[in-house]
Amino acid sequence: MIALISSSLNSDSNSRILALEAKRVLEQDGHAVTLIDLRDYPLPLCDGGPSYSHPNVARIAEQLRAADAVLIATPIYNYDSTAAMKNLIELTGSALENKVVGFLCAAGSMGSFMAIMSLANSLMLDFRSVIVPRFVYATTEAFTDGRLNNADVTQRVAALARTAVKLGSALKAA
């Protein structure tokens, strides 16, 4: 099973469009996919204590533990992933331990292309996550009227999703 996290809380999210495209590709290829849309799982701020026992934290952590690979769809705000995503990792990061993780990023411009690397490094160092060595980074020009309109980005989403499946299967078998 592949878990897809849509971390934007914006109802008009381009990163969610990327997540839905990855979901479409994976389901078309016959894979089980769980979409974790953070709009549907209100989370407490990580406080190092009681927040870990929140029911939504437990639900998401269970889904992440069950996954062979995880794809994170996030907008890039202020040269980093969304605060909601960072909070989720603080709350459920141990569920990503030794998991394959890939990234689908949406941003306003190419100026923050490498912004996802701080999150990738954190996952590698803190949880020994295996990061897919390609990620999708799409700017606003790749979207029109709530749809992905760029064939290159669409192909890169498919390649990322399929690579995550292959790596996840290999890691599970090892």
C-alpha positions as CSV (number, residue, x, y, z in Angstrom):
1,M,0.0,0.0,0.0
2,I,1.2,3.5,-0.8
3,A,0.3,6.4,1.5
4,L,-0.1,9.8,-0.1
5,I,-0.1,12.8,2.2
6,S,-1.7,16.0,1.0
7,S,-0.3,18.5,3.5
8,S,-1.9,21.8,2.2
9,L,-4.8,23.2,4.2
10,N,-5.7,25.4,1.2
11,S,-8.9,24.3,-0.6
12,D,-7.3,25.4,-4.0
13,S,-4.1,23.6,-3.4
14,N,-1.8,22.8,-6.4
15,S,0.1,20.3,-4.3
16,R,-3.1,18.4,-3.7
17,I,-3.6,18.2,-7.5
18,L,-0.2,16.6,-7.7
19,A,-1.2,14.1,-5.0
20,L,-4.4,13.3,-6.9
21,E,-2.4,12.7,-10.1
22,A,-0.1,10.3,-8.3
23,K,-3.1,8.5,-6.8
24,R,-4.6,8.2,-10.3
25,V,-1.4,6.7,-11.7
26,L,-0.9,4.3,-8.9
27,E,-4.5,3.1,-8.9
28,Q,-4.4,2.7,-12.7
29,D,-1.3,0.5,-12.2
30,G,-3.3,-1.6,-9.7
31,H,-1.7,-0.4,-6.4
32,A,-3.6,0.2,-3.2
33,V,-3.4,3.8,-2.2
34,T,-4.5,5.7,0.9
35,L,-4.9,9.4,0.6
36,I,-4.2,11.3,3.8
37,D,-5.6,14.8,3.3
38,L,-4.6,16.9,6.3
39,R,-7.8,19.0,5.8
40,D,-9.7,15.9,6.9
41,Y,-7.5,15.2,10.0
42,P,-7.3,18.3,12.2
43,L,-4.1,17.9,14.3
44,P,-3.0,19.5,17.5
45,L,0.4,21.3,17.5
46,C,3.1,19.0,18.7
47,D,3.7,19.7,22.4
48,G,6.0,16.8,23.2
49,G,3.4,15.3,25.4
50,P,-0.4,14.9,25.2
51,S,-0.6,15.7,21.5
52,Y,0.8,12.3,20.6
53,S,-2.3,10.6,22.0
54,H,-4.7,12.6,19.8
55,P,-7.0,10.2,17.8
56,N,-6.1,11.7,14.4
57,V,-2.4,11.4,15.2
58,A,-3.0,7.7,15.9
59,R,-5.0,7.2,12.7
60,I,-2.4,8.7,10.5
61,A,0.5,7.0,12.2
62,E,-1.3,3.6,11.7
63,Q,-1.8,4.4,8.0
64,L,1.9,5.4,7.6
65,R,3.1,2.3,9.4
66,A,1.1,0.1,7.0
67,A,2.5,1.8,3.9
68,D,5.3,0.3,1.8
69,A,6.1,3.9,0.6
70,V,4.9,7.4,1.3
71,L,4.5,10.3,-1.1
72,I,4.3,13.7,0.5
73,A,2.6,16.5,-1.5
74,T,3.4,19.9,-0.1
75,P,3.3,23.5,-1.1
76,I,6.6,25.3,-0.6
77,Y,6.0,28.3,1.6
78,N,8.9,30.6,2.6
79,Y,11.5,28.2,1.3
80,D,10.2,25.2,3.1
81,S,7.4,22.6,3.2
82,T,4.2,23.7,4.9
83,A,4.1,24.0,8.7
84,A,1.2,21.4,8.8
85,M,3.6,18.8,7.2
86,K,6.4,19.6,9.6
87,N,3.9,19.3,12.5
88,L,2.7,15.9,11.2
89,I,6.3,14.6,11.1
90,E,6.9,15.8,14.6
91,L,3.7,13.9,15.7
92,T,4.1,10.7,13.6
93,G,7.8,10.7,12.4
94,S,8.5,7.3,13.9
95,A,5.9,5.8,11.6
96,L,8.2,6.9,8.7
97,E,11.2,5.0,10.1
98,N,12.8,2.9,7.4
99,K,10.1,3.9,4.9
100,V,10.6,5.0,1.3
101,V,9.5,8.7,1.0
102,G,9.0,10.8,-2.1
103,F,8.1,14.4,-2.6
104,L,5.6,16.3,-4.8
105,C,6.1,20.0,-4.4
106,A,4.1,23.0,-5.7
107,A,5.5,26.5,-5.5
108,G,5.1,29.9,-7.0
109,S,8.4,30.1,-8.7
110,M,11.6,28.1,-9.4
111,G,13.4,30.2,-6.7
112,S,12.9,27.6,-3.9
113,F,13.6,24.5,-6.0
114,M,15.9,23.0,-3.3
115,A,13.7,23.9,-0.4
116,I,12.5,20.3,0.2
117,M,16.0,19.1,1.0
118,S,15.8,20.3,4.6
119,L,12.8,18.0,5.1
120,A,14.4,15.2,3.2
121,N,17.6,15.5,5.3
122,S,15.6,15.5,8.5
123,L,13.7,12.3,7.5
124,M,17.0,10.6,6.5
125,L,18.8,11.5,9.7
126,D,16.0,11.3,12.3
127,F,14.0,8.3,10.9
128,R,16.4,6.6,8.4
129,S,13.8,7.1,5.7
130,V,14.9,6.2,2.2
131,I,14.3,9.2,0.1
132,V,13.4,8.7,-3.6
133,P,16.2,10.4,-5.4
134,R,13.9,12.3,-7.7
135,F,11.1,14.6,-6.7
136,V,8.5,16.7,-8.5
137,Y,8.6,20.4,-8.3
138,A,5.9,22.3,-10.2
139,T,5.3,26.0,-10.4
140,T,2.0,27.7,-10.8
141,E,2.4,27.7,-14.6
142,A,1.8,23.9,-14.6
143,F,-1.8,24.4,-13.4
144,T,-4.9,25.9,-14.9
145,D,-8.4,26.0,-13.5
146,G,-7.6,23.4,-10.8
147,R,-5.9,20.9,-13.2
148,L,-2.4,19.9,-14.0
149,N,-1.8,21.2,-17.6
150,N,1.9,20.3,-18.1
151,A,2.7,17.0,-19.8
152,D,6.3,17.0,-18.5
153,V,5.1,17.4,-14.9
154,T,2.5,14.8,-15.4
155,Q,5.2,12.3,-16.6
156,R,7.4,13.2,-13.7
157,V,4.6,12.6,-11.2
158,A,4.1,9.1,-12.8
159,A,7.8,8.4,-12.7
160,L,8.1,9.4,-9.0
161,A,5.0,7.3,-8.1
162,R,6.3,4.2,-9.9
163,T,9.8,4.6,-8.5
164,A,8.4,4.9,-5.0
165,V,6.5,1.6,-5.5
166,K,9.6,-0.2,-6.8
167,L,11.8,1.1,-4.0
168,G,9.1,0.3,-1.4
169,S,8.7,-3.2,-2.6
170,A,12.5,-3.8,-2.6
171,L,12.9,-2.4,0.9
172,K,10.0,-4.5,2.2
173,A,11.5,-7.6,0.6
174,A,14.9,-6.9,2.1
